[in-house]
Each structure stands twice: as C-alpha cells, then as structure tokens.
Amino acid sequence: MRTVTRPNRAAVWNRFVASDPGLLRLMAGLRTVGAIALTLAVLALRGAGPGLMVNGAMTAMVATFSIKERHRGAQALTLALGLPVAVTAMTLGTVLSTHTLAGDACFIALIFVAVYCRRYGDRGTALGLIAFQIYFLSLFGGAAYSALPDLCAALAIAFVCSAVVRFGVVAESTERVLGRLRKAFRARVAQLVSVQIDLLDAGPDDVEKALDDVRLHTARLHESAMMIQDRLDGGTSDSATASLLQRRVAEAEIAAERLGILILTARSAEQADTLALHLPHAPLPEPGDRLHERGDTVATLHRDLEALGVLVTGPAAGEHGSGVAQLRNRLLGYRDEENLPQAPAAVQDVFRGIGEAARAALGLRLALDGPQDESDDSPETKRSREELDAEDISIAAEEEEEQEEPHPTGLDRPTTRAAVQVSVGSTLAIVGGELLSPQRWYWAVLTCWVVFLNTSSTGEILVKGYRRLLGTVLGVIAGVVLAGAVGEHTWTAFALVLLFIFAMYFTAPVSYVLMSFFVTAMLGLLYTVLNTYSPAVLVLRIEETALGAVCGMVAAAVVLPVQTDRRTDELLAAALVRLGDVSGAAVEQLSGGIALDLLDKARDLDMALDKLRASTKPLTHPITPWRTRRRTARYIVALLETCAYHARSLAATAELLPYSRSVAADPRLKLVGRRIGHNIDVLVARVADDAMDGVAETGASLAAMLEPQAPDSPRHDRVTGRVLRHLQRLDEGVIGLARPLGVRISTPGKKASRSMAR
C-alpha cells in the first residue's frame, strides 16, 4: 500500500506545485493570515475590544500584502518606514473626521501622492498603499480622536507581528522562491508532455479539446519560464549562473512547445500551421493516417513520451538513477538518427523532437542539480554533455550589456497621469458617495482607487470595474447568509475572516471576480463584529461600488485618457521591434556572423508580448460589442505569438551553432534575413507612425532559395531543415500580419496590392 500511496501523493503535490508556481500564492496567503492571527492574539491578550482588533487585523493585512520587494533587507526597511506613514495617516483620519471639507481635501491629496509615488518603484508603491489603506481604515472603523493612542499602539503591534511572520514564521528568500519555481517549471513541462500524449491519442471528435489542453499548458509553461526570468537576478549567485539557467529554461520551453507542433503535424495529412497552437478555434489541418501506417508506431511514441516525462521529473540519482539513465540514453539517440523507426518523415520528426527535448531536459537538470553520475552514459549522451559543457564555458565568458531606454516625462509619465485621473475620479466618488450615504461614502472612493491599480488604458479600467461589481454582488449575497449564521459569535467570525483573507490572496492572480467576492464576504463578517451589520449596509456597498467604478471610468475616459487602441498600438509596435531584434540577431549568427545576448533578446520579446496580450484583453473580452475588432485582435496576437515562437526557436538553434554537428552557418541566410527585417520595419512604421507608403515584400519560398546547387548534395550539409522551416513560417507570419494591419504586399512580377484595412 505504501508503494502505491507515495507516488500518488507525489503526483498530487506535483500538480499543486504546477498550479501555483513557486507556491507564491500559497505563501502570500499564509503570510497574511499568519500576521493577522498573531495580531489578533496579541491584542486579545491586551484586552482590546472588537474595534481595536478589527483595526489591528486590517493593518496587519495591509502591512503584509503591500510589500513586494524581493530582498529581505529592502522588505525590512520598507516595513520600518511604513509604520510612521501608517501612524500619520491614522492621525490625519481621526483628527479630520469631524471636519468634512478638510478631511475630503486631505484624502484627495493623499490619494494623489500615493499614486504618484509609484514612480519610485516597489517601495514607493508600498508606502503609498499603506497611507491610503490606513486612512481608509480610519473612516471604516469610525476612529475617534480620544482613541488615537490605542489605535497607534494597535498599528505598532500589527507591524511588529507582520515582521515576525514575514522574517520568522513564514520566512522567504529569493533563492528559495527561485528553487520552488524551478520545480514548478519541471512539473509543468511534464504536464505539457502528458497532454501531448492525449493529443496523440485523441480521436477525430476529441482533437479540438486535446489541442485546447495543449494550448493551455503551453501558456502555463511560458508563464513559469517568465516567472523564473523575473527572479534570476536576486536568486542566483552571479550573472553567469543566471545566464546559464535562463538559457536552459528557454531551451526546455522551446523544445516542449515544438514537440506539440510536431505531434499535430504527424497526425495530419499536411504540415500543421503553428498558428493552430496559439489561436483558439483556428482551422485544424486535414486529418491523416501517417501515424498508423505501422501498428507499433503509436505505442513506441507513447513509451518515449512517457519516458520523457520521467526524464524531466525523475530522480537524478539513487534507487532509480540507472533506469532514468537508460531512458535518457535511448531518447538522446534520436538526435543522431539512432533507432529511428521506419515511418513517414513527419513521424520521424516527432522522435527527433523527443530527442531534442531530452537534450533540453538533460541541460536543465545539469543547471539545476549540478554534475551527475556519468558511468551509464551512452556515446550520444556523452556527446550531448560535451555540447552542454562547451556552452557553459561560453556563457561564463560573456559580458552583459544593458541599454537604457528613454523614459516619459511630465503628464506622459504613467504614474503622473494615473495620479491625476484617480484624484479626479475620487473627487467625483466623494461627491456622489456622500449623496448616497454620508456615513459610508468611502466605499465609492475605494472602488475608484482599486480599478486604477495595474491598469493602463480606459478599456482595462472598464473590464476591471465590471469584474469588481460582479464579485461584490456575489459577495453581498454570501455576506448576508454568513452574517445571519455567525450571529454574535465573534471568534467564529474572525476565523471565517482569516479563511476568506487566505482565499482572497490565493485567488487574486487567477480571478479578480473571486477576489472581490471574498473581500465583500469578509467585510460583511467584519460589520457583524463591529455590530454595524444590516442587509441595507451590504446593499449600499453594491451601490457605492457601482458608483466608484463609474467615476473611475469617467475619469479615465475624460482626464488625460489613454485609449485602448492607442495603448495597444504602442505595445504592438514595441513587440514588432523586439521581434525584429531577435530574428535579425538569430539570422546574423546563423549566417556566420556574431550576435550577442540572443536569449536575452528573446526574453525581451516575450515580455513585450505579455504586455500586448494584457492590453488587448478589453478588446477580446466576451462583453465587448465590437465582434470584428475582437476577432482581429485575437488573430494579430496569435500571429505574433506564432512569429515569436519561430524567432525563439531560431535564437535557440543559433546558440547551438558553435557546438552542433548538424547545423552549420550559411551566408545565404542573410538574404532571407534582410527581407524579413524589411517587412517588420514596414509593419512598425505602419503601427507607430501610421505610415501608408511602406510595402511588404514576398517572394519564392525560402527552401527554394536555399536549395543546394549540386543535385546530390544533401541540404543538411549547410543548414538544417528545421532552420528553413522556422524561417519560412516566420516570413509567412510577418506577411500574415501585414494584411490585418493594412500594409500593401508586393510579389515580384506583380503590382503591390492593398490588404484589408484595420
């Protein structure tokens, strides 16, 4: 029984680790709940009443979640600075509570300063958030001047308890987080391989669902890779180690993503369009029977894909170390055409892809776990280790070059614009909120503040306001039920509050609606503790929330507006520039030149794409009435993701160039690179400057351009078919982007044609 239970427990834990990379949400929830619980315990021992306990609990929550810095020293300094800021905000709130106009003016000024301070990074953001929330807390709790000493003492206790939990009970470090992110990345690679097996097995009616699962897990793998990238600087001992880990993670991500495309191609009658992996409901290639031309082909692929999953997550040494080594040796043999089954070329490509993924898994394990036992290595495995060692040496010799980008100034600075917009929106919320309720107008201000957090366009604010209102309505219903069930049981209410706070932080990155639901339900319980609960109060919260959301939307649309289209065009141009950087540098190295920081450029492209994807969410949201724009936005983003995949793959192949036996530099690739670079420049000019005179150029297929002169000479002598396919798909993707962007397309021998307008 124990031998069965242990693997099951490990599988469940691996799934949980993959669902919460780095356990960031779990630790944030535990840290916040721990700080609140400790604060409540200390205040209870001091004989504090319910009002002080609510103030202390809410302060502990704010002091914990507002600090986002990575290093413990920086966190301690921000926490130390946060206490006087909190005391000042509480003092202002209590002193001005009886002076309506002065209090409102002070609140607006504090809101402006709190948002403006975001320009100073995580510390400025944290201190501004603490100031706003504590001032709001003074209004929520009805703080009186006579109780100010006790309130300040409760604030101090809350900050101390937050520090104890953060640095003692639930201690975290960048290195520890990065270690957990590594494990999550491995788990997500294994999950992606698992759903790729499902794609291999899927019948005609199940292909779309299986492909949706592959898309989902590919996106999750990319998310984990970006999270690791974000933590490398503070979580590794030196820049060489960070660069090595960055490269190995990128290689594993690319190899795993490519494997899905190869499987889709193998079970189709033609080459699968990479767009099918990035665009939901994209036309699927015609089904074929190439996989089933030999009865044992699918079984062999099953075995090898399952072996790949074991290789990614299995033990490096120990009881099963020898078995894992045998699996690794067999899979790596496919890289050198060893033991390839007699099957169509597309099916053999899947086996080659498994070999490349096994090589990436080996590199990832060496980077994460260090040297391993090499006694069971086959010649193919030894060759892969030699390649990896040579790459490690080259990484250690590289020097990083950082380029400074110009920053906007004045009202063009996002923090300044947001500060003005929030101040205007909050002023409207105060006026409207007091008309609804002179006692609880602050809920409208809170909603106006929240909808501006982490948003950069009017469309994003609209979507966020709608989600907050929906979560609030559902939370009010739950709050009515819970308040009636809890009654006067104060500690039961506090226990449920802790549970909801944990759920709030655990679900926040996943669903804003769920987070708003738990916040509102928690507030219903707090009103019960303060003996101010009534169904009318919670209904008023819905009204104030709706008012605050509307005020925020009006301010965003009227005051220094950033239209969603404008913001999207800016980010689209930036992503295209990054795409040109990556593809140009990769082609330069594949042509025999020298290009530096290829994978750094690839990660810059990924970050630009993530920003673009976030900015298009209002355009692609189900509630948008503009269906044509939604389809166009989805298509453009999917095409860009496809182009980025091929550009990343070219960069990864170019990185292998000095050590690979199958890839050699080919100067003729420069011609291809020039055409792709020119077309990207035309697209950038069209999007950024609305230039209408640019023409995108098409031509003969890249494979035809680079056919060897001698009829008997193999193409692989100069450049692999993989490089040609990636270049061809990249070229086609860039031309595909020209059409929805309204760029003219020119084919040799034909007059340039006008593509559809945006």
Secondary structure as the mmCIF struct_conf table of DSSP 4:
data_model
#
loop_
_struct_conf.conf_type_id
_struct_conf.id
_struct_conf.beg_label_comp_id
_struct_conf.beg_label_asym_id
_struct_conf.beg_label_seq_id
_struct_conf.end_label_comp_id
_struct_conf.end_label_asym_id
_struct_conf.end_label_seq_id
HELX_RH_AL_P HELX_RH_AL_P1 ARG A 2 SER A 19
BEND BEND1 ASP A 20 ASP A 20
HELX_RH_3T_P HELX_RH_3T_P1 PRO A 21 LEU A 23
HELX_RH_AL_P HELX_RH_AL_P2 LEU A 24 LEU A 45
TURN_TY1_P TURN_TY1_P1 ARG A 46 GLY A 47
HELX_RH_AL_P HELX_RH_AL_P3 PRO A 50 PHE A 65
TURN_TY1_P TURN_TY1_P2 SER A 66 SER A 66
BEND BEND2 ARG A 70 HIS A 71
HELX_RH_AL_P HELX_RH_AL_P4 ARG A 72 VAL A 95
HELX_RH_3T_P HELX_RH_3T_P2 LEU A 96 THR A 98
HELX_RH_AL_P HELX_RH_AL_P5 THR A 100 TYR A 116
HELX_RH_3T_P HELX_RH_3T_P3 CYS A 117 TYR A 120
HELX_RH_AL_P HELX_RH_AL_P6 GLY A 121 PHE A 140
TURN_TY1_P TURN_TY1_P3 GLY A 141 GLY A 142
HELX_RH_3T_P HELX_RH_3T_P4 TYR A 145 ALA A 147
HELX_RH_AL_P HELX_RH_AL_P7 LEU A 148 VAL A 164
HELX_RH_PI_P HELX_RH_PI_P1 VAL A 165 VAL A 169
TURN_TY1_P TURN_TY1_P4 VAL A 170 VAL A 170
HELX_RH_AL_P HELX_RH_AL_P8 THR A 174 ASP A 201
TURN_TY1_P TURN_TY1_P5 PRO A 204 ASP A 206
HELX_RH_AL_P HELX_RH_AL_P9 VAL A 207 GLY A 235
BEND BEND3 THR A 236 ASP A 238
HELX_RH_AL_P HELX_RH_AL_P10 SER A 239 ALA A 266
TURN_TY1_P TURN_TY1_P6 ARG A 267 ARG A 267
STRN STRN1 SER A 268 SER A 268
BEND BEND4 ALA A 269 GLU A 270
HELX_LH_PP_P HELX_LH_PP_P1 GLN A 271 ASP A 273
HELX_RH_3T_P HELX_RH_3T_P5 THR A 274 LEU A 277
TURN_TY1_P TURN_TY1_P7 HIS A 278 HIS A 278
BEND BEND5 LEU A 279 LEU A 279
TURN_TY1_P TURN_TY1_P8 PRO A 280 HIS A 281
HELX_LH_PP_P HELX_LH_PP_P2 ALA A 282 GLU A 286
STRN STRN2 PRO A 287 PRO A 287
HELX_RH_3T_P HELX_RH_3T_P6 ARG A 290 HIS A 292
BEND BEND6 GLU A 293 ARG A 294
TURN_TY1_P TURN_TY1_P9 GLY A 295 ASP A 296
HELX_RH_AL_P HELX_RH_AL_P11 THR A 297 THR A 313
BEND BEND7 GLY A 314 GLY A 314
BEND BEND8 ALA A 316 GLY A 318
TURN_TY1_P TURN_TY1_P10 GLU A 319 HIS A 320
HELX_RH_AL_P HELX_RH_AL_P12 GLY A 321 GLY A 333
HELX_RH_3T_P HELX_RH_3T_P7 TYR A 334 ASP A 336
TURN_TY1_P TURN_TY1_P11 GLU A 337 ASN A 339
BEND BEND9 GLN A 342 GLN A 342
HELX_RH_AL_P HELX_RH_AL_P13 ALA A 345 ASP A 369
TURN_TY1_P TURN_TY1_P12 SER A 375 ASP A 376
HELX_RH_AL_P HELX_RH_AL_P14 PRO A 379 ALA A 397
HELX_LH_PP_P HELX_LH_PP_P3 GLU A 404 PRO A 406
HELX_RH_3T_P HELX_RH_3T_P8 GLY A 410 ASP A 412
BEND BEND10 ARG A 413 ARG A 413
HELX_RH_AL_P HELX_RH_AL_P15 PRO A 414 LEU A 436
BEND BEND11 PRO A 438 ARG A 440
TURN_TY1_P TURN_TY1_P13 TRP A 441 TRP A 441
HELX_RH_AL_P HELX_RH_AL_P16 TYR A 442 PHE A 452
TURN_TY1_P TURN_TY1_P14 LEU A 453 ASN A 454
BEND BEND12 SER A 457 SER A 457
HELX_RH_AL_P HELX_RH_AL_P17 THR A 458 VAL A 486
TURN_TY1_P TURN_TY1_P15 GLY A 487 GLU A 488
HELX_RH_AL_P HELX_RH_AL_P18 THR A 490 THR A 507
TURN_TY1_P TURN_TY1_P16 ALA A 508 VAL A 510
HELX_RH_AL_P HELX_RH_AL_P19 TYR A 512 VAL A 529
TURN_TY1_P TURN_TY1_P17 LEU A 530 ASN A 531
HELX_RH_AL_P HELX_RH_AL_P20 PRO A 535 VAL A 558
BEND BEND13 VAL A 559 LEU A 560
HELX_RH_AL_P HELX_RH_AL_P21 THR A 564 LEU A 590
TURN_TY1_P TURN_TY1_P18 SER A 591 GLY A 592
HELX_RH_AL_P HELX_RH_AL_P22 LEU A 598 SER A 615
TURN_TY1_P TURN_TY1_P19 THR A 616 THR A 616
HELX_RH_AL_P HELX_RH_AL_P23 LYS A 617 THR A 620
BEND BEND14 HIS A 621 HIS A 621
TURN_TY1_P TURN_TY1_P20 PRO A 622 ILE A 623
BEND BEND15 PRO A 625 PRO A 625
HELX_RH_AL_P HELX_RH_AL_P24 ARG A 627 LEU A 656
TURN_TY1_P TURN_TY1_P21 LEU A 657 TYR A 659
BEND BEND16 ARG A 661 SER A 662
TURN_TY1_P TURN_TY1_P22 PRO A 667 ARG A 668
HELX_RH_AL_P HELX_RH_AL_P25 LEU A 669 ASP A 689
STRN STRN3 VAL A 695 GLU A 697
BEND BEND17 ALA A 700 ALA A 700
HELX_RH_AL_P HELX_RH_AL_P26 LEU A 702 MET A 705
TURN_TY1_P TURN_TY1_P23 LEU A 706 LEU A 706
BEND BEND18 GLN A 709 ALA A 710
TURN_TY1_P TURN_TY1_P24 PRO A 711 ASP A 712
BEND BEND19 SER A 713 SER A 713
HELX_RH_3T_P HELX_RH_3T_P9 ARG A 715 ASP A 717
TURN_TY1_P TURN_TY1_P25 ARG A 718 ARG A 718
BEND BEND20 VAL A 719 VAL A 719
HELX_RH_AL_P HELX_RH_AL_P27 GLY A 721 ALA A 738
TURN_TY1_P TURN_TY1_P26 ARG A 739 GLY A 742
STRN STRN4 ARG A 744 SER A 746
TURN_TY1_P TURN_TY1_P27 PRO A 748 GLY A 749
BEND BEND21 LYS A 750 LYS A 750
STRN STRN5 SER A 753 SER A 753
HELX_LH_PP_P HELX_LH_PP_P4 ARG A 754 ALA A 757
#
